[in-house]
Amino acid sequence: MKKEKSKLKTVLLIANIFISATITIVVLSNVFSRVDDTSVESPDRTEESAVTAPDLPSDEPEYEIEPPDPPETEEPEDSDEPEVEDEPEVEDEPTPAPTRAPAPPREGEVAEIAMINPELAGMLDEISTRFNCAAVSLVFFDSEVGSYYTYQFGYADIAARRPVEVDTKFRVASLSKLITAICAMVLVDEGLLDLDEDISTYLGYQVRNPNSPNEPITARMLSHHTSSIFDSDAFLASRNANSSRSTQQLLDAGSSYRSRGPGSRHEYSNFGFSVLGAVCEMISGKSLDTLARDAIFDPMGIDAAYVPEHLKDTENIAAIYNERHSMTRSVRQQLSVGESGVLGHDQHLAQGNLTISVLDFARIIAMLEVSARFADTLILSRDSVREMHVIGQPHRYGMGMRYEHGTFIPDGGIYWHTGSLGGTFAQFIYSAQDGRGVVVVTTGASTGRAANGMIQVCTELSTTAWEHLRP
């Protein structure tokens, strides 16, 4: 009997061990099964462990960031070649951008100086305030990469409290001459204008200085201010669309010429550039405003005009103020400046009536610089752009621009021009070596001119931007 009980206990023990082992195996199998399922799909885990990327500037690629201690990325090196905006390379474990000042604008981009260099913006504010400017618009540009840095100050309309914006348009006074010169070179490219031909050929009437009746006057002389035509009282009185005196009548008057003959002396002449504008009109069969729009502005996507009412956007034009901040030309008055409708008649457009934003003017200069050193552009051939940069001696004046050596760049040269009218002061400068430069327009400033003719407020603003933005 005892033996039977002992056998029964042994059987029960074995059975219990077997049942316990079976249960253990089942439990372990379920555990491993859950682990496998978790490795395939676990949305809860993804939401809990993902690291949120820091906010990045809008021109930086946004990545989902995982590594807790990412290495710093390097700043892009300056290059002579234009940057190409490729898609950013995303590694298996992308890294966040380090905390730093916003990068300079890439090719074709525009950046506000206040955003990339607040300290520089503060310096420009101080200069603008010290010169009591009503309005300032400044653009530093790098023509090789197509980057533009902008600065605005004050009001386009003081009474309306309308601030200056990057696309605010200004009457840029004598900076207009550069665009008139480009129009002339467009006609040179088309084989219609010879810079050294007697302008009488194009105007259809004889143009002669009565003191040198055998000396022809050429388009090159007009653009270099050596034609002997000067700003006579009759010309100054005729600079409006309602003038009863045509360009021909003024040129027929002996009082429009200096005693020294054509080509013998440099004397800055607004009237001379008005005559160049008349030559362009007679050759092209178009008004200067239409010629500039067809040949320059529309191909470049620029809204600008010699006749302000022809602008696509007339709502953002700056009024002009004198140093007491009294309005000298309202927007309405500027829009009332028209054209006679007679080709070769108007004296008031070519030499100083262009209305354009500072950014767009900088784009045109950048176009010239790229063409001068690299290749033809949509607007001008490389040869024509180089011709514009040929500087006459000893006056150092080219086509719509002057040349200065040792200013801004101790061992190099700059091209520049100024403009002033009714309280507007304007100036552009750009490097002959690397195509970087500054365009600035102010209204209402209390300022004068330096010995070389540069405008003090524009020069100080330009110099400050130049020193802090030019590598």
Residue pairs with C-beta under 8 A, 6 or more apart in sequence:
38 45
50 64
50 66
51 64
51 65
51 66
51 68
52 65
53 62
53 63
53 64
53 65
53 96
54 65
54 96
54 97
54 99
56 62
56 96
56 97
57 102
57 103
59 102
59 103
59 105
59 106
59 109
60 97
60 103
61 88
61 90
63 90
63 94
63 95
63 96
64 94
65 94
65 95
65 96
66 93
66 94
67 93
67 95
70 95
70 96
71 95
72 98
73 95
73 97
73 98
75 100
75 103
76 83
76 103
78 471
79 145
80 144
82 107
82 144
82 145
82 146
83 106
83 107
83 145
84 107
85 106
85 107
101 116
101 117
102 111
102 115
102 116
103 116
104 111
104 116
104 147
104 149
105 111
105 147
105 148
105 149
106 145
106 147
107 145
107 146
107 147
108 146
108 147
109 146
109 147
109 148
110 147
110 148
110 149
110 150
110 166
110 359
111 147
111 148
111 149
111 150
112 149
112 150
112 151
112 166
113 120
113 121
113 124
113 138
113 140
113 149
113 150
113 151
113 465
113 469
114 121
114 151
116 149
117 468
117 469
120 464
120 465
120 468
120 469
121 151
123 464
123 468
124 136
124 138
124 151
124 153
124 461
124 464
124 465
125 153
127 457
127 460
127 461
127 464
128 136
128 153
128 154
128 442
128 461
131 442
131 445
131 446
131 447
131 456
131 457
131 460
132 323
132 325
132 444
132 445
132 446
133 153
133 154
133 442
133 443
133 444
133 445
133 457
134 154
134 155
134 158
134 321
134 325
134 423
134 442
134 443
134 444
134 445
135 153
135 154
135 155
135 156
135 164
135 168
135 318
135 321
135 442
135 443
135 444
136 151
136 152
136 153
136 154
136 164
136 440
136 441
136 442
136 461
137 150
137 151
137 152
137 153
137 164
137 166
137 168
137 170
137 318
137 357
137 358
137 440
137 441
137 442
138 150
138 151
138 152
138 358
138 438
138 439
138 440
138 441
138 461
138 462
138 465
139 148
139 149
139 150
139 151
139 358
139 359
139 361
139 362
139 438
139 439
139 440
140 148
140 149
140 436
140 437
140 438
140 465
140 466
140 469
140 470
141 147
141 148
141 149
141 362
141 363
141 365
141 366
141 430
141 436
141 437
141 438
141 439
142 148
142 366
142 435
142 436
143 365
143 366
143 367
143 369
143 370
143 430
143 435
143 436
143 437
144 369
144 370
144 434
144 435
144 436
146 366
148 359
148 362
148 363
149 465
149 469
150 166
150 358
150 359
151 465
152 163
152 164
152 165
152 166
152 168
153 164
154 163
154 164
154 443
154 444
155 161
155 162
155 163
155 164
156 162
156 163
156 164
156 165
156 168
156 316
156 317
156 318
156 319
157 318
157 319
157 331
158 319
158 321
158 325
158 327
164 318
165 316
166 357
166 359
167 313
167 316
167 357
167 359
168 316
168 317
168 318
168 357
169 303
169 304
169 311
169 313
169 316
169 317
169 318
169 355
169 356
169 357
170 317
170 318
170 355
170 356
170 357
170 358
170 424
170 426
170 441
170 443
171 308
171 318
171 320
171 329
171 334
171 352
171 353
171 354
171 355
171 421
171 424
172 354
172 355
172 356
172 361
172 419
172 424
172 426
172 441
173 352
173 419
173 420
173 421
173 424
173 426
174 270
174 351
174 352
174 417
174 418
174 419
174 420
174 421
174 426
175 354
175 361
175 417
175 418
175 419
175 426
175 427
175 428
175 439
176 306
176 349
176 350
176 351
176 352
176 353
176 354
176 419
177 273
177 350
177 351
177 352
177 400
177 417
178 364
178 365
178 399
178 400
178 401
178 417
178 428
179 292
179 296
179 304
179 354
179 364
179 400
180 273
180 276
180 277
180 280
180 288
180 350
180 351
180 400
181 223
181 276
181 388
181 399
181 400
181 401
182 292
182 295
182 296
182 364
182 368
182 379
182 380
182 388
182 400
183 277
183 280
183 288
183 291
183 292
183 295
183 296
184 193
184 195
184 219
184 223
184 276
184 279
184 280
184 399
185 380
185 384
185 385
185 387
185 388
185 399
186 291
186 295
186 296
186 379
186 380
186 384
187 193
187 280
187 283
187 284
188 194
188 195
188 384
188 387
189 380
189 381
189 384
192 283
192 284
193 202
193 219
193 279
193 280
193 283
194 219
195 218
195 219
195 220
195 223
195 387
196 218
196 219
196 220
197 218
197 219
198 207
198 216
198 217
198 218
199 207
199 216
199 217
199 218
199 219
199 222
199 275
199 279
200 206
200 207
200 208
200 216
200 217
202 279
202 282
202 283
203 248
203 278
203 279
203 282
203 344
204 282
205 248
205 251
207 217
207 251
207 275
208 215
208 216
208 217
209 215
209 217
209 228
209 229
209 257
209 258
209 261
209 262
210 254
210 257
211 228
211 257
211 258
211 259
211 260
211 261
212 228
212 261
212 262
215 261
215 262
215 263
216 262
217 227
217 228
217 229
217 262
218 227
218 262
219 276
219 279
221 227
221 228
221 262
221 263
221 272
222 229
222 269
222 272
222 273
222 275
222 276
222 279
223 273
223 276
223 398
223 399
223 400
224 266
224 392
224 395
224 397
224 398
224 399
225 266
225 267
225 268
225 269
225 272
225 395
225 397
226 262
226 263
226 264
226 265
226 266
226 267
226 392
226 395
227 262
227 263
227 269
227 272
227 275
228 257
228 258
228 260
228 261
228 262
228 263
228 264
228 265
228 267
229 251
229 256
229 257
229 258
229 269
229 271
229 272
229 275
230 256
230 257
230 258
230 267
230 269
230 271
230 272
231 269
231 270
231 271
232 250
232 253
232 255
232 256
232 271
233 255
234 245
234 250
234 253
234 255
234 256
235 250
235 256
235 270
235 271
235 274
235 347
237 243
238 245
238 250
238 347
238 348
239 347
239 348
240 337
240 348
241 337
241 338
241 339
241 340
241 346
241 348
242 340
243 340
243 347
243 348
246 342
246 344
246 345
247 274
247 275
247 278
247 344
247 345
247 346
247 347
248 344
250 256
250 271
250 347
251 275
256 271
258 265
258 267
266 392
266 394
266 395
266 397
270 351
270 352
271 347
271 351
273 350
273 351
274 346
274 347
274 348
274 349
274 350
274 351
276 350
277 288
277 346
277 349
277 350
277 351
278 343
278 344
278 345
278 346
278 350
279 344
280 288
280 291
280 350
281 287
281 288
281 291
281 343
281 344
282 343
282 344
284 291
285 343
286 294
286 343
287 307
287 339
287 341
287 343
287 346
288 306
288 346
288 349
288 350
289 305
289 306
289 307
289 310
289 339
289 349
292 304
292 305
292 306
293 305
293 310
295 379
296 302
296 364
296 379
297 303
297 304
297 305
299 378
299 379
300 360
300 363
300 364
300 367
300 378
300 379
302 356
302 360
302 363
302 364
303 311
303 312
303 313
303 357
303 360
304 311
304 354
304 355
304 356
304 357
304 360
304 361
305 311
305 354
305 355
305 356
306 339
306 349
306 350
306 353
306 354
306 355
307 337
307 338
307 339
307 349
307 353
308 314
308 317
308 334
308 335
308 337
308 353
308 355
309 335
309 336
309 337
309 338
311 317
311 355
314 331
314 335
317 331
317 334
317 335
317 355
318 331
318 443
319 327
319 329
319 330
319 331
319 334
319 443
320 327
320 328
320 329
320 334
320 421
320 422
320 423
320 424
320 443
321 327
321 328
321 423
321 443
321 444
322 328
322 422
322 423
322 444
323 423
323 444
323 445
323 446
323 447
325 444
328 422
328 423
329 422
334 355
337 348
337 353
339 346
339 349
340 346
352 419
352 421
358 439
358 440
358 441
361 428
361 439
362 428
362 437
362 439
365 428
365 430
365 437
365 439
366 435
367 377
367 379
367 380
368 380
368 385
368 388
369 430
369 435
369 437
370 377
370 435
371 377
371 379
371 380
371 381
371 382
371 385
372 382
372 385
372 386
372 389
372 435
373 435
374 382
375 382
376 382
377 385
387 399
388 398
388 399
388 400
388 401
389 398
389 399
389 401
389 415
389 432
390 398
390 399
391 397
391 398
391 403
392 398
396 402
396 403
396 404
397 403
398 415
400 417
401 415
401 416
401 417
402 415
402 416
402 417
402 453
403 413
403 414
403 415
403 416
403 432
404 413
404 414
404 416
404 452
405 412
405 413
406 412
406 413
407 414
407 452
407 454
408 414
408 429
408 431
408 462
408 463
408 466
409 431
409 433
412 431
412 432
412 433
413 431
413 432
413 433
414 429
414 430
414 431
414 432
414 437
415 429
415 430
415 432
416 427
416 428
416 429
416 430
416 454
417 427
417 428
418 425
418 426
418 427
418 449
418 453
418 454
418 455
418 458
419 425
419 426
419 427
420 426
420 455
423 443
423 444
423 445
424 441
424 442
424 443
425 441
425 442
425 443
425 445
425 447
425 455
425 457
425 458
426 439
426 440
426 441
426 442
426 455
426 458
427 439
427 440
427 454
427 455
427 458
427 459
427 462
428 437
428 438
428 439
428 440
429 437
429 438
429 462
429 466
430 436
430 437
430 438
431 437
431 470
436 466
436 470
438 461
438 462
438 465
438 466
440 458
440 461
440 462
442 457
442 458
442 461
445 457
447 455
447 456
447 457
447 458
448 455
448 456
449 455
449 456
450 456
450 459
